[in-house]
């Protein structure tokens, strides 16, 4: 049993609402929890209304129902996105609704499901909700993704423990990396963390690198060109109205966009990737002129290839993120089997869409202007971890100066 669990859970809820989503008076909140996360979801509902929310709309997810749908529903369910669902997303967008998502599912939920169904579903959903996803990527409204343990996930992370002990251990880990102790000061600690991250972003932006060169003992040898006027961001974001929020809770990353046609070489994954309810292990990607031209994986290669083949943009990188190996999440010594956490334990890249805010003025550009500025566009965004204890990243400035950015897995400055 976790000491002061109720106090920590309440502190977590207030952290998500106040710092993560930063709900403002009069706003509609779209809250998306898994059904087993009901106690935390209800605390979040209360916290939203305490801050003056206009309405909190709950959209429950259910692992059991989701898996049964993929196993047993008619084929056309995965091809035709219902008009009412698209209309609902458009309504949220018109409202400027806050999007607060609480993840909690089995990392291997869809193991054994036909990969073609998963690909069709992702493509249909991605195309139908493109306007919403683009607005989210451009930070047109506040959004935050957090997590809540469920038994299948906890047992995956802690297979040698009983179900209850595994749940307690995973809760302890989540509270720790989210800087929650039960003393009610998590919000204060997060404001300090955001300030520290902002100072490091300023240092990276001052270099205005032309490219980054990644190498490590796994065999990674990758050159990533960066767009002119690229922007490093991390910790928190701001809406056009100036409302600050934290998209991922927790977060340790500082990120920018690669130039979509400027990536060459090979990169090896440092950690397994949980994707579509399956695990992809021990894989590498080869790039030429930005495009993924070869893929190999010891496990889950078909899942990975289908994700890369989702659309044209999914063949290119959309994000390069820096995370020190000596970070709170990595130091827990846990593989979470959940990208929200594992990406914050490791430097990572993402194939698929770029964040428009990673280029100066990008959020106000047309798609054509964003592409010309070097930003990638896609209906997907998949993070995969590349950071190791011996990772080296060397930045090259436009005047040819080489600057160590990462040495032995950690920031050099």
C-alpha positions in Angstrom: 0.0 0.0 0.0 1.3 3.4 -1.0 1.8 5.9 1.9 -0.5 9.0 1.5 -1.8 7.6 -1.7 -5.0 9.7 -1.8 -3.0 12.9 -1.1 -0.6 12.1 -3.9 -3.4 11.2 -6.3 -5.1 14.5 -5.5 -1.8 16.3 -6.0 -1.4 14.6 -9.4 -4.9 15.6 -10.5 -4.2 19.3 -9.6 -0.9 19.2 -11.3 -2.5 17.9 -14.5 -5.2 20.5 -14.5 -3.2 23.5 -13.2 0.2 23.0 -14.9 -0.4 20.4 -17.5 -3.6 21.6 -19.2 -3.7 24.9 -17.3 -7.5 25.1 -17.6 -8.8 28.6 -17.8 -12.2 30.0 -16.6 -14.9 29.5 -19.2 -13.1 26.8 -21.2 -14.6 23.5 -22.2 -12.4 20.5 -21.3 -12.2 17.3 -23.3 -11.1 14.6 -20.7 -10.1 11.2 -22.1 -9.4 8.5 -19.4 -9.5 4.7 -19.5 -12.4 3.4 -17.4 -10.2 2.0 -14.7 -8.8 5.5 -14.2 -12.1 6.8 -12.8 -10.9 8.0 -9.4 -8.2 10.2 -10.9 -10.6 11.3 -13.7 -13.2 12.4 -11.1 -10.5 14.4 -9.2 -9.6 16.1 -12.5 -13.2 16.9 -13.2 -13.5 18.6 -9.8 -10.2 20.4 -10.3 -11.3 21.7 -13.7 -14.6 23.1 -12.3 -12.7 24.6 -9.4 -10.8 26.6 -12.0 -14.0 27.8 -13.6 -14.3 25.3 -16.5 -17.5 25.8 -18.6 -18.0 22.1 -19.1 -16.0 18.9 -18.7 -16.8 16.3 -21.4 -15.7 12.8 -20.6 -14.8 10.3 -23.3 -14.1 6.9 -21.7 -11.7 4.4 -23.2 -12.0 0.7 -22.5 -9.2 -1.8 -23.3 -11.5 -4.8 -23.4 -13.9 -3.1 -25.8 -11.1 -1.7 -28.0 -9.5 -5.1 -28.4 -12.8 -6.9 -29.1 -13.6 -4.3 -31.8 -10.3 -5.0 -33.6 -10.9 -8.8 -33.4 -14.6 -9.0 -34.2 -16.0 -5.9 -35.8 -16.9 -5.7 -39.5 -14.1 -4.8 -41.9 -15.6 -1.5 -43.0 -15.5 -0.2 -39.4 -11.8 0.3 -39.9 -12.0 2.1 -43.2 -15.0 4.5 -42.8 -14.6 7.1 -40.1 -18.1 8.0 -38.8 -19.2 11.5 -39.7 -20.5 12.2 -36.2 -17.0 11.6 -34.7 -15.5 14.0 -37.2 -18.2 16.6 -36.3 -17.4 16.1 -32.6 -13.8 16.8 -33.2 -14.7 19.9 -35.3 -16.9 21.1 -32.4 -14.0 20.8 -29.9 -11.9 22.8 -32.3 -14.4 25.5 -32.6 -14.8 25.7 -28.9 -11.0 25.9 -28.3 -11.5 23.0 -25.9 -8.7 21.9 -23.7 -7.6 18.3 -24.4 -6.5 16.3 -21.3 -5.8 12.6 -22.0 -5.0 10.0 -19.3 -3.4 6.9 -20.8 -3.7 3.5 -19.2 -3.6 0.3 -21.2 -1.8 -3.0 -21.8 1.3 -2.4 -23.9 0.4 -5.6 -25.8 -3.3 -4.9 -26.0 -3.6 -5.6 -29.8 -1.1 -8.4 -30.0 -2.4 -10.9 -32.5 -4.7 -8.4 -34.3 -4.5 -8.2 -38.1 -1.9 -5.4 -38.8 -3.9 -4.4 -41.9 -6.9 -3.5 -39.7 -4.6 -1.4 -37.5 -3.1 0.4 -40.5 -6.6 1.0 -42.0 -7.9 2.4 -38.7 -4.9 4.7 -38.2 -5.2 6.0 -41.8 -9.0 6.6 -41.6 -8.8 8.3 -38.2 -5.7 10.3 -39.2 -7.3 11.7 -42.3 -10.7 12.5 -40.6 -9.1 14.3 -37.7 -6.3 16.0 -39.6 -7.5 19.5 -38.9 -7.8 18.8 -35.2 -4.3 17.2 -35.1 -2.8 20.1 -37.0 -4.3 22.6 -34.5 -3.0 20.5 -31.6 0.5 20.3 -33.1 0.5 24.1 -33.6 -0.6 24.6 -29.9 -3.8 26.4 -30.9 -5.3 25.1 -27.6 -3.9 23.6 -24.4 -3.4 19.9 -24.4 -1.8 17.4 -22.0 -1.1 13.7 -22.0 -0.6 11.9 -18.7 -0.9 8.3 -17.5 -2.5 6.0 -14.9 -1.4 2.4 -14.2 -3.6 -0.6 -15.1 -2.8 -4.2 -14.0 -1.7 -5.5 -17.4 0.7 -2.6 -17.8 2.0 -2.8 -14.3 2.7 -6.6 -14.6 4.5 -5.9 -17.9 6.8 -3.5 -16.1 7.2 -5.5 -12.9 6.6 -9.2 -14.0 8.1 -10.7 -10.8 5.6 -8.8 -8.5 2.1 -9.7 -7.5 -0.6 -7.6 -9.4 -1.2 -5.3 -6.4 2.5 -4.9 -5.7 3.2 -4.2 -9.4 0.4 -1.5 -9.4 1.9 0.1 -6.3 5.4 0.0 -7.8 4.2 1.6 -11.0 2.3 4.3 -9.1 5.4 5.0 -7.1 7.4 5.4 -10.3 4.9 7.7 -11.9 4.6 9.9 -8.8 8.4 10.1 -8.6 9.0 11.2 -12.2 6.2 13.6 -12.0 7.8 15.2 -8.9 4.8 14.3 -6.6 5.6 13.6 -2.9 2.2 14.3 -1.3 3.4 17.6 0.2 1.3 19.6 -2.2 4.3 21.3 -3.8 4.4 19.5 -7.1 3.1 22.6 -8.9 6.0 24.6 -7.4 8.6 22.0 -8.4 7.3 21.9 -12.0 7.5 25.7 -12.4 11.2 25.4 -11.4 11.7 22.5 -13.9 10.1 24.5 -16.7 12.4 27.5 -15.9 15.5 25.2 -16.0 14.4 23.7 -19.4 13.8 27.1 -20.9 17.4 28.2 -20.1 18.8 25.2 -21.9 16.5 25.9 -24.9 17.9 29.4 -25.1 21.4 28.1 -25.2 20.6 25.7 -28.1 18.7 28.3 -30.0 21.7 30.7 -29.8 23.9 28.2 -31.7 21.4 28.0 -34.6 23.0 24.7 -35.8 23.0 23.7 -39.4 23.1 20.0 -38.5 23.6 17.4 -35.8 25.7 14.2 -36.1 24.7 11.2 -33.9 27.0 8.3 -33.2 27.1 5.4 -30.6 28.4 1.9 -30.2 25.1 0.3 -31.4 26.1 1.5 -34.9 24.2 4.7 -35.1 25.8 7.1 -37.6 23.2 9.6 -38.6 23.4 13.2 -39.8 20.3 15.4 -39.3 20.1 18.7 -41.0 18.0 21.4 -39.2 15.8 24.0 -40.9 17.0 27.6 -41.0 15.1 29.5 -38.3 14.5 26.3 -36.4 13.4 26.6 -32.7 14.3 24.4 -29.8 11.4 24.0 -27.3 10.7 22.0 -24.2 9.1 21.9 -20.8 6.1 24.1 -21.6 4.4 25.6 -24.7 2.1 28.6 -25.2 -1.2 29.0 -27.1 -1.6 32.0 -29.4 -3.3 33.7 -26.5 -0.3 33.2 -24.3 -1.6 30.5 -22.1 1.3 28.3 -20.9 0.8 24.6 -20.6 2.8 21.3 -20.4 1.9 18.9 -23.2 3.5 15.8 -21.7 3.5 14.9 -18.0 6.2 14.0 -17.3 8.7 15.7 -19.7 12.4 16.0 -19.8 12.9 16.6 -23.5 14.1 19.5 -25.6 13.0 19.1 -29.2 13.1 20.7 -32.6 12.2 19.6 -36.2 14.7 18.0 -38.6 14.7 19.2 -42.1 12.4 16.7 -43.8 14.8 16.0 -46.7 18.0 16.4 -44.8 18.5 13.1 -42.9 21.2 10.6 -44.0 22.6 7.4 -42.4 21.5 4.7 -40.0 20.0 5.0 -36.5 19.5 2.1 -34.1 16.7 2.1 -31.5 18.0 2.0 -27.9 14.7 0.7 -26.4 11.7 -1.3 -27.5 8.8 0.6 -29.0 5.3 0.0 -27.9 3.2 0.5 -31.0 -0.5 -0.3 -31.7 -0.6 -2.6 -28.7 2.5 -4.5 -29.9 6.2 -4.3 -29.2 8.9 -3.6 -31.8 12.4 -4.6 -30.6 16.0 -4.3 -31.8 15.4 -2.3 -34.9 17.2 0.2 -37.1 16.2 2.7 -39.8 18.3 3.7 -42.8 17.8 7.2 -44.3 18.7 8.8 -47.7 17.9 12.4 -48.4 15.5 12.3 -45.5 13.5 9.3 -46.6 13.4 6.0 -44.7 14.8 3.5 -47.3 15.3 0.4 -45.2 14.0 -1.1 -41.9 15.0 -4.1 -39.9 13.7 -5.4 -36.6 14.1 -8.5 -34.5 10.5 -8.4 -33.5 7.5 -6.5 -34.8 9.0 -5.5 -38.2 5.7 -5.8 -40.0 4.0 -3.5 -37.5 6.8 -0.9 -37.9 6.8 -1.1 -41.7 3.0 -0.6 -41.8 3.3 2.5 -39.6 6.0 3.9 -41.9 3.8 3.2 -44.9 0.8 5.1 -43.5 1.3 8.1 -45.9 4.1 9.8 -47.8 5.1 12.0 -44.8 5.4 9.0 -42.5 8.6 8.0 -44.4 10.4 11.1 -43.1 11.4 12.4 -39.7 9.4 15.1 -37.9 11.1 15.5 -34.5 14.6 15.3 -33.0 14.5 15.4 -29.2 17.4 15.7 -26.6 17.1 13.9 -23.3 20.0 13.4 -21.0 20.8 9.7 -20.2 21.2 10.9 -16.5 17.5 11.9 -16.3 14.9 11.2 -13.5 13.1 8.7 -15.7 16.2 6.8 -16.9 17.6 6.8 -13.4 14.5 4.8 -12.2 16.0 1.9 -14.1 12.6 1.0 -15.5 11.5 0.3 -19.0 7.9 1.6 -18.9 6.7 0.1 -22.2 4.9 3.4 -22.7 6.3 6.1 -25.0 5.2 9.0 -22.8 7.7 7.8 -20.2 10.4 6.0 -22.3 10.8 8.9 -24.7 11.7 11.0 -21.7 14.4 8.5 -20.6 16.2 8.8 -23.9 17.1 11.0 -26.8 14.6 10.2 -29.4 13.5 10.8 -33.0 10.0 10.6 -34.5 8.9 9.8 -38.0 5.8 11.6 -39.2 4.5 15.1 -38.6 6.6 18.0 -37.4 5.5 20.6 -34.8 4.9 23.8 -36.8 6.2 25.8 -33.8 9.7 24.3 -34.3 10.3 26.9 -37.0 9.9 30.7 -36.4 6.4 31.7 -37.6 5.6 28.1 -38.6 2.2 28.0 -36.8 1.0 30.8 -39.1 2.3 29.2 -42.4 0.3 27.3 -44.9 1.2 23.6 -45.4 3.1 24.5 -48.6 5.1 27.2 -46.7 5.8 24.8 -43.8 7.1 22.2 -46.3 9.3 24.8 -48.0 10.7 25.8 -44.5 11.7 22.2 -43.9 8.8 20.9 -41.8 7.4 17.4 -42.4 3.7 16.7 -42.7 1.9 13.5 -42.0 -1.2 12.0 -40.3 1.1 10.2 -37.8 3.9 11.0 -35.3 5.8 8.0 -33.8 8.6 8.6 -31.3 11.4 6.0 -31.0 14.2 6.1 -28.6 17.9 6.3 -29.7 19.7 7.6 -26.6 22.5 5.4 -25.0 25.1 5.9 -22.3 27.7 6.5 -25.0 25.7 8.6 -27.4 27.6 11.5 -29.0 25.9 14.4 -30.8 28.0 17.0 -32.4 26.4 20.2 -33.8 27.8 22.0 -36.8 27.1 25.7 -37.1 26.5 27.5 -40.4 30.2 28.8 -40.3 31.5 25.2 -40.0 32.2 25.2 -36.2 31.7 21.9 -34.5 30.2 22.0 -31.0 29.7 19.0 -28.7 26.1 18.8 -27.7 26.0 15.4 -26.1 29.0 13.5 -24.7 28.6 10.1 -23.2 24.8 10.4 -23.3 24.4 13.7 -21.5 24.4 17.4 -22.4 27.9 18.8 -22.9 26.8 22.2 -21.6 
